[in-house]
């Protein structure tokens, strides 16, 4: 073979001469015929060239064939520069010394500057003069093998090059051909994704900081209404004034009371909680104030201390205080006013230093319409009233609570159960009449009935527990109460729609699909602060 043929075969992985059937496995002398210039081909690996085949006799009299591979027709029709410039990809050709021989127009368009003047310059000199920052061609010349890498330019463009060496018959590099494509957008998307992952990590860290430790319990929240509740509760803890907690059953009134106790000056003292509706009315007075020795038949010798004694120096939490009888309300009012009480059967007043926190699950209307609760006692107790909203009115807390309960209950039962994403919209849209207590019970039941590591619709239907609230049943998200700049209104609407889409889809990708936009748009808006992380 001549040098051109050797170079052709070397580029296909055959740098040295072999038998023709070792190079072209499809070689069949019988199919070539004996006519001069018969049309044929030579196939090396995955590469195939057209060729004219001429039979002839070798010196030893054996029959042989001369292969003359044909050039591609396109190269006969156009000059080399025109051919390279017609390709919509960056193409750079260097010689064996690293000299730039060809640069097509596509690279100029990608970089936004003229680069044809680089032709004739050595790549290493361009790097030394800071014209280029790196070169894949030089790496190929040194390694003598194909290399792929990204090269970034000062114009802010990143191009992914795939460079291959063209070898001669002696295994030396004669040319390096590099083809490149613009991956700037992909790189930016990766950066946006990385930023979004960082934001997500920051979001989870923020959630962790929003978990207020209360002994073995936690208040987990993310919503603005609960942020205000916690803010007021912590401030109330700094003072000894009575606090009255409002809220439906299961919203976490006792945990709010514990937060008030532990965030204030009485945190070293005891926290004593009592459900007033669970104590028989005939035992209320002795439970609260204790009794003296011999106060009644069967009384313990030496008497018995009451709840006010146990809460001395700390906090006494009276849950469901509206269940107290009028007689007990009168006695409690005196204790609050005079800071002293008298034991059942006793004749001596005892000073008390216990802070009172009371709660009820009644609404204001229920409290004032025939509940039998004394107004003067209510006003004494509600120096600082705190309304804890139901879970349906602070839906931003639902997903953080689900994650928290999954984590703690999995630890409790030594399981690793996960919730299918399809369940999240149903759990989010449910009205939760039992509030946080009901949510915890549902998560615990799902873990118990789980037949695999992930629970889904089947387990939820098995509970026969939840009815999905249709979107039309939810409170309208969009309302206009005042004039505002159009851009501000647009950003508020974007946040509302993104929040709803994320709640229904369970992920940014699903939210983007529901909103019919690219996920990168959401990531970019989050990065710029125009959307809050989910």
Secondary structure, 3 states (H helix, E strand, C coil): CCHHHHHHHHHCCCCCCCCHHHHCCCCCHHHCCCCCCEEEEEEECCEEEEEEEEEEECCCCCEEEEEEECCCHHHHHCCHHHHHHCCCCEEEEEECCCEEEEECHHHHHHHCCCCHHHCCCEHHHHHHCCCCCCCHHHHHHHHCCCEEEEEECCCCCEEEEEEEEEECCCCCEEEEEEEEEECHHHHHHHHHHHHHHHHHHHHHHHHHHCEEEECCEEEECCCHHHHHHHHHHHHHCCCCCCEEEECCCCCCHHHHHHHHHHCCCCCCCCEEEEEHHHCCHHHHHHHHHCECCCCCCCCCCCCECCHHHHCCCCEEEEECHHHCCHHHHHHHHHHHHHCEEECECCCCEEECCCEEEEEECCCHHHHHCCCCCCHHHHHHHCCEEEECCCHHHCCHHHHHHHHHHHHHHHHHHCCCCEECHHHHHHHHHCCCCCHHHHHHHHHHHHHHHCCCCEECHHHHHHHCCCCCCCHHHCCCCCCCCCCCCHHHHHHHHHHHHHHHHHHHHCCHHHHHHHHCCCHHHHHHHHHCCCCCCC
